[in-house]
């Protein structure tokens, strides 16, 4: 199926409506007194995560009952369907619970396992990135900004971003340290927001590990619709079977050098 024909308009409208619903749940809870629990992986989770995912799932079930859904909070339903939505209601929960507007609601759509639609919504700042296969990424923000990854052909000139140095498995850290040493500068924090900044030409490389499908699925169409590339650390397209290592570059010319350093 050609990429330009992969996503019907009603699917795009549903993604935006889902993000609107989630934002209506999240905004009143941001910087409020929240009961924070500990998940099995020790990451914080709040009622905002759960309520937002419930709202998204309800909308998608009503509009597309045959579609699958994979969500961080409530697991997978019909994950083998032709069309599968992938949802992270609050990506960057640590930022959310500490009052930093660097989190985002992620809504993605897979077609036969490949991401063809991705939405990053920052409900506190009113910013939204929307990527659809075959089209240029769209961005709206009261703060300004223009979509388009910037030219940067050498890592020595690149701004590298990563959520946290603690996210790497022992076997992944040496590769990241080689990449970090080659880059001009590294900035920590940001979660999905860093990929949005890459799509605006403000960051050049993001390299991360231990990512789950709901962490990366929405990011691929956003970055690639702005002229960048997103792969695993071996340069392969991301799939539900990927190992959690994610590499995003704004200038595709950086890809080979970055992969070489990550692989050693």
Secondary structure, DSSP 8 states (H G I E B T S, - for coil): --GGGSS-HHHHHHHHHHHHHHHHHHHTTTTS----EE-TTS-EE-HHHHHHHHHHHHHHHHH-TTSEEEETTTEEESTTSSEEEEEEEEE-HHHHHTT-S--EEEEEEEETTEEEEEEEEETTTTEEEEEETTS--EEE-TT-----------GGG-EEEES-GGGS-HHHHHHHHHHHHHSSEEEE--THHHHHHHHTTS--EEEE-S--HHHHHHHHHHHHTTT-EEE-TTS----TTS-S-EEEESSGGGHHHHHHHHH-
